[in-house]
């Protein structure tokens, strides 16, 4: 029997130090043998956001034992690892450099191939860890730093259909939480507060709602939250604002996703209509429920990673590594960290003043 590939994945693009071992079964489906994630929430909480230098220092302190724990948890022999895949971007360069350097050194010490992974491609392929997924498919990537619709044609072959022209959706959630007095990272708490509030209490703006195709904008919504938050005096008003914010985001995503469906079908004429939602915000249950219902209405199959694989992790990095390993797509040990690394290299950069939609 042929030996199944064993891939070590390493992730350190922001404030999670993570390592994972994955392989595959006889049917070619991936198997997560270990997935270890160490968060830095307690380190950054008092600053209200991630401090790059502190994050990098924590990565340096933890990465050795995180990788060792991933190997121990998997029960494999270190010499049986077939390739090492590390996140090379996008992210904070001081953080990326820690996992990237460690992965290169580890691969070199074992004399095994090294694979540089785009963190966003990790999110894009993360549902493959729990679902059968064939190309092409439509991807909605929603996280703290990214909000975009992409046509996924194949491994490393992406066409961007829409993106945020300012804030990412996860950033809007976190900043709204901060304005409501919720400690970092507050984004996930918005969903909890929203359950206690009236979603129709505040009429909030929906920037570029009726223009710009499936591009997104959240800066104006965030500014409206800032103004209203200064007038809030009770907990109930706080709950109502959280509920109104979440409802507004859901309404924006509903309309923009319908536009993305039409654009995806126009460009691909797919035999199977599959819609993948990935990234940290994909864990929001209300957003999931809305998108699942929309998919049923539009005859799409909705596919999400399991909740623990929505946020940053190394299993998704190893998943990309596994795909690339089978195609012998390896990288040299001088591969640089890339703070900015779009999935669609040909897409126009859409951020800043003066953008025309």
C-alpha positions in Angstrom: 0.0 0.0 0.0 1.3 3.4 -0.9 2.2 5.7 2.0 -0.3 8.6 2.4 1.3 12.0 2.5 1.8 13.7 5.9 1.9 17.5 5.8 2.9 19.8 8.6 1.2 23.1 8.4 2.3 26.3 10.3 0.4 29.5 10.8 1.6 32.8 12.4 0.2 35.6 10.2 -1.4 37.6 13.1 -2.1 36.6 16.7 -2.5 32.9 16.6 0.4 30.5 16.7 -0.8 27.3 15.1 0.5 23.9 13.8 -1.3 20.9 12.3 -0.6 17.5 10.8 -2.9 16.3 8.0 -3.0 13.3 5.8 -5.6 11.6 3.6 -7.6 8.4 3.4 -7.8 5.8 0.7 -10.5 7.9 -1.1 -8.2 10.9 -1.2 -10.2 12.8 1.5 -8.1 14.8 4.0 -7.8 13.7 7.6 -6.9 16.2 10.3 -4.5 14.3 12.6 -3.8 17.2 14.9 -4.7 20.9 15.0 -3.1 23.1 17.7 -3.9 26.8 18.1 -2.6 29.1 20.7 -4.4 32.4 20.9 -2.9 35.7 22.2 -6.1 37.4 23.3 -4.9 38.0 26.8 -1.8 39.7 25.6 -3.5 42.2 23.3 -6.8 42.7 25.3 -5.5 45.7 27.3 -4.4 47.5 24.1 -7.8 47.0 22.3 -6.1 45.4 19.3 -3.1 43.4 18.1 0.3 44.9 18.8 2.6 43.4 16.1 5.8 43.4 18.1 4.1 41.6 21.1 2.5 39.2 18.7 5.8 38.3 17.0 7.5 37.9 20.4 4.8 35.5 21.5 5.1 33.5 18.3 8.9 33.1 18.9 8.3 31.9 22.4 5.6 29.4 21.5 6.2 28.0 18.0 8.6 25.3 19.0 6.3 23.6 21.5 3.2 24.2 19.4 4.7 22.3 16.5 6.0 19.6 18.8 2.5 19.3 20.4 1.0 19.0 16.9 3.4 16.2 16.1 2.8 14.5 19.4 -1.0 14.7 19.2 -0.9 13.2 15.7 1.1 10.2 16.9 3.4 10.2 13.9 7.2 9.9 13.7 8.7 13.3 12.8 10.8 11.6 10.1 7.6 10.6 8.3 6.6 14.1 7.5 6.6 14.6 3.7 6.5 18.4 3.4 6.2 21.5 5.5 3.7 24.2 4.6 4.0 27.7 6.2 1.9 30.8 5.8 3.9 33.3 3.8 1.3 36.1 3.6 -0.7 38.2 3.8 -0.4 39.4 7.4 1.8 41.2 9.7 5.4 40.8 8.4 7.0 40.5 11.8 4.5 37.7 12.6 4.7 36.0 9.2 8.5 35.8 9.4 8.4 33.7 12.6 6.3 30.8 11.2 7.9 31.1 7.7 11.5 30.9 9.1 10.6 28.1 11.4 8.9 26.1 8.6 11.9 26.6 6.2 14.4 25.5 8.9 12.2 22.5 9.8 11.9 21.4 6.1 15.7 21.9 5.6 16.5 19.8 8.7 14.4 16.9 7.4 15.5 17.5 3.8 11.8 17.7 2.8 10.0 20.0 0.4 8.9 23.4 1.6 5.6 25.0 0.5 4.7 28.7 0.9 1.0 29.2 1.5 -1.3 32.2 0.9 -3.3 32.5 4.2 -6.4 33.5 2.2 -6.1 30.3 0.1 -6.1 28.4 3.3 -9.5 29.9 4.2 -10.7 29.3 0.6 -9.8 25.6 0.9 -10.7 25.1 4.5 -14.2 23.5 3.7 -12.3 20.7 2.0 -11.4 19.5 5.4 -15.0 18.5 6.1 -16.8 18.6 2.7 -16.5 17.2 -0.8 -15.7 20.3 -2.9 -15.0 20.4 -6.6 -14.0 23.4 -8.7 -15.3 25.9 -9.7 -17.1 27.4 -6.8 -18.1 30.9 -5.5 -16.3 32.0 -2.4 -17.3 34.6 0.1 -14.3 35.3 2.3 -15.2 37.3 5.4 -12.7 37.9 8.2 -11.1 40.6 10.3 -9.0 41.8 7.4 -10.8 40.7 4.2 -14.2 40.8 2.7 -14.4 39.6 -0.9 -16.3 37.5 -3.4 -14.1 35.3 -5.6 -14.7 32.8 -8.3 -12.5 29.8 -7.4 -11.6 28.2 -10.7 -8.8 25.9 -9.5 -6.0 25.7 -7.0 -4.2 29.1 -7.1 -6.7 30.3 -9.8 -9.0 33.0 -8.5 -11.1 35.8 -10.1 -12.2 38.5 -7.8 -15.8 39.6 -8.3 -16.1 42.0 -5.5 -14.3 43.4 -2.4 -14.6 45.9 0.3 -13.5 49.4 -0.7 -12.7 50.4 2.9 -13.2 48.3 6.1 -13.4 44.5 6.2 -16.6 43.1 7.7 -14.8 41.6 10.7 -13.1 44.9 11.4 -16.5 46.6 11.4 -17.8 44.0 13.9 -14.8 44.5 16.2 -14.9 48.4 16.0 -18.6 48.4 16.7 -18.0 46.2 19.7 -15.3 48.5 20.9 -17.7 51.5 20.6 -20.2 49.6 22.7 -17.6 49.0 25.4 -16.8 45.4 24.7 -13.3 44.2 25.2 -11.1 43.0 22.3 -11.8 40.8 20.4 -15.4 41.9 20.6 -16.8 41.0 17.2 -18.2 37.6 18.2 -20.0 39.3 21.2 -22.1 41.4 18.9 -24.1 38.3 18.0 -24.7 37.6 21.7 -25.9 41.2 22.5 -28.0 41.3 19.3 -30.2 38.5 20.6 -31.4 40.8 23.4 -32.1 43.8 21.2 -34.6 45.2 18.7 -33.0 45.0 15.2 -35.4 47.7 13.9 -34.6 50.3 16.6 -32.0 52.1 14.5 -32.1 52.8 10.8 -28.4 52.5 9.8 -26.8 53.4 6.4 -26.0 50.7 3.8 -23.0 52.2 1.8 -22.9 51.5 -2.0 -26.0 49.3 -1.5 -27.4 50.2 -4.9 -24.2 50.5 -6.8 -20.8 49.0 -7.2 -21.9 45.5 -8.2 -20.9 43.1 -5.4 -18.3 45.4 -3.9 -18.8 46.2 -0.2 -18.4 49.2 2.1 -18.6 49.4 5.9 -16.9 52.6 6.8 -20.1 54.7 6.7 -21.9 52.2 8.8 -19.1 52.3 11.3 -19.3 56.1 11.4 -23.0 56.0 12.1 -22.4 53.6 15.0 -19.8 56.0 16.4 -22.3 58.9 16.4 -25.2 56.9 17.9 -23.0 55.2 20.5 -22.2 58.6 22.1 -25.9 59.0 22.9 -26.5 55.5 24.4 -27.4 55.6 28.1 -28.8 52.1 28.9 -27.9 48.5 28.3 -31.1 48.0 26.3 -30.0 50.8 23.9 -26.7 49.0 23.5 -28.4 45.7 22.7 -30.7 47.5 20.2 -27.7 49.1 18.4 -25.9 45.7 18.3 -29.0 44.1 16.8 -29.6 46.9 14.3 -25.9 46.7 13.2 -26.0 43.0 12.7 -29.3 43.2 10.8 -27.9 45.9 8.5 -24.8 43.8 7.8 -27.0 40.8 7.0 -29.2 42.9 4.6 -26.0 44.2 2.8 -24.6 40.6 2.4 -28.0 39.3 1.2 -28.2 41.8 -1.7 -24.5 41.7 -2.6 -24.5 37.9 -2.5 -27.4 37.7 -5.0 -25.4 40.0 -7.3 -22.3 37.8 -6.9 -24.4 34.7 -7.7 -25.4 36.3 -11.0 -21.8 37.3 -11.8 -20.4 33.9 -11.0 -22.9 32.2 -13.3 -22.3 34.6 -16.1 -18.5 34.0 -15.9 -18.5 30.3 -15.3 -21.8 28.7 -16.4 -21.2 26.0 -13.7 -22.8 22.6 -13.8 -22.9 22.6 -10.0 -23.7 25.9 -8.1 -21.7 25.8 -4.9 -21.2 28.7 -2.5 -18.4 28.5 0.1 -18.3 30.9 3.0 -15.1 31.0 5.0 -13.1 33.2 7.4 -13.8 34.2 11.0 -17.1 36.0 10.4 -18.4 32.8 8.8 -18.9 31.6 12.4 -21.7 34.1 13.0 -24.8 32.0 13.2 -27.2 34.7 12.0 -25.1 35.4 8.9 -24.9 31.6 8.3 -28.6 31.2 8.6 -29.4 34.0 6.1 -26.9 32.7 3.6 -28.1 29.1 3.9 -31.7 30.3 3.2 -30.6 32.4 0.3 -28.8 29.4 -1.2 -31.9 27.3 -0.9 -33.9 30.0 -2.7 -31.3 30.4 -5.5 -30.6 26.7 -5.8 -27.0 26.8 -4.5 -25.3 24.4 -2.2 -24.0 26.3 0.8 -20.7 25.0 2.3 -19.1 26.3 5.5 -16.0 25.1 7.4 -16.8 23.7 10.8 -16.9 26.5 13.4 -13.4 25.8 14.8 -11.9 26.1 11.3 -13.4 29.5 10.5 -10.8 31.5 12.5 -7.1 31.3 11.8 -5.7 27.8 12.1 -2.9 25.6 10.6 -5.1 22.7 9.4 -6.2 25.0 6.5 -2.6 25.8 5.7 -1.7 22.1 5.7 -4.7 21.5 3.4 -3.2 23.9 0.8 0.1 22.2 1.4 -1.4 18.8 0.7 -3.0 20.0 -2.6 0.3 21.5 -3.7 2.3 18.5 -2.6 0.3 16.2 -4.8 1.1 18.5 -7.7 4.7 18.9 -6.7 4.4 22.6 -6.4 7.2 23.4 -4.0 9.0 26.6 -3.1 12.6 27.6 -2.5 13.9 28.4 1.0 14.4 32.0 0.1 10.7 32.6 -0.5 9.9 36.0 1.1 7.1 37.0 3.5 4.4 38.9 1.7 2.4 41.4 3.9 0.0 42.0 1.0 -0.7 38.9 -1.2 -4.1 39.0 -3.0 -5.6 35.8 -4.3 -6.4 37.5 -7.6 -3.1 39.1 -8.5 -4.7 40.9 -11.5 -7.5 42.5 -9.5 -7.5 46.3 -9.2 -6.6 47.6 -5.7 -9.9 49.1 -4.4 -9.2 51.1 -1.2 -8.8 54.8 -0.4 -10.3 58.1 -1.4 -11.5 58.8 -4.9 -12.6 55.3 -5.8 -15.2 55.2 -8.7 -17.7 52.4 -8.7 
